[in-house]
Amino acid sequence: MAWAARGLRNGVVTSRYPQRRDGYADGFRGAVRVREPVADPTTAITTVCPTGAISADPDLTLDRGRCILCGACVVSRPDLFEWTAGSETARLDRPHLVVPETLREDPASLTATRSELAGRVRALRQSVHIRHVDAGSDGSEEWEIHALTNPTYDVHRLGIFFTASPRHADILMVTGAGARGMIAPLRRTYEAMPNPIVVIAVGTDAMSDGLVSPSYATTGGVTGQVDVDVFVPGSPPPPFAILHGILLALGRLPEARARSAP
């Protein structure tokens, strides 16, 4: 009776994303951006970042694939860096995680990438199964992935399910810094999946090792071990960012946002 009363009191709590905008997703402090692509800033700014995400050669840039969202750059140089709201941070190309994106933009290459991926996922339609592999994660990304099945996000409503068998999976979702002991299992999982295979790397560790780089025990992320199609930055990325990455891979974002997504 308590659960029934709570349901009547709270009503529907499930997000309508992506069909409708979600206030929490849009207001989430999801990434750091460079305020202006300043040429030749003080070189001391590059030492502020604990993961080496900031470069000043020749223009000031920040690699979100290395950023752990600690905010040290925003605190020390608010004239150069600021937080940006929103959870739609996934990208189809690793270079597009470097901001400002205008410095790395290649429209022809991006169009070709999007078209090739669309051709692979066309057969998946409305029922998609994901096999998740932890390749040396600290566990934070797993909490966010697990949240996708709770009543707030409820990815099952979108025909998205998690499976324990790679032979039943359409998408390989990988987290972790690419621990050497997990490389062989990761590749076996990849090879066991039926075509078309779509790979999503979730979290900064999966793209660059994050704080543990360089390390004798890791391989610098998983991007050098399997062919990644979608990159979801963050340490960890929130559930809406992970869901955005899945829908970006499947080409199931509303048309207006699909056109603006790299």
Sequence and secondary structure as in RCSB ss.txt:
>XXXX:A:sequence
MAWAARGLRNGVVTSRYPQRRDGYADGFRGAVRVREPVADPTTAITTVCPTGAISADPDLTLDRGRCILCGACVV
SRPDLFEWTAGSETARLDRPHLVVPETLREDPASLTATRSELAGRVRALRQSVHIRHVDAGSDGSEEWEIHALTN
PTYDVHRLGIFFTASPRHADILMVTGAGARGMIAPLRRTYEAMPNPIVVIAVGTDAMSDGLVSPSYATTGGVTGQ
VDVDVFVPGSPPPPFAILHGILLALGRLPEARARSAP
>XXXX:A:secstr
 HHHHHHHHH   S  TTTS  HHHHHSEEEEEESS  BS  GGGGGT TT  EEESSBEEEETTT     HHHH
H TTTEEEEE S   BSSGGGGEESGGGT  HHHHHHHHHHHHHHHGGGTT EEEEEEESS  SHHHHHHHHTTS
TTT GGGGTEEE S GGG SEEEEESS BHHHHHHHHHHHHHS SS EEEEESHHHHH GGG S TTB S STTT
S  SEEE SSS  HHHHHHHHHHHHT S HHHHHH  
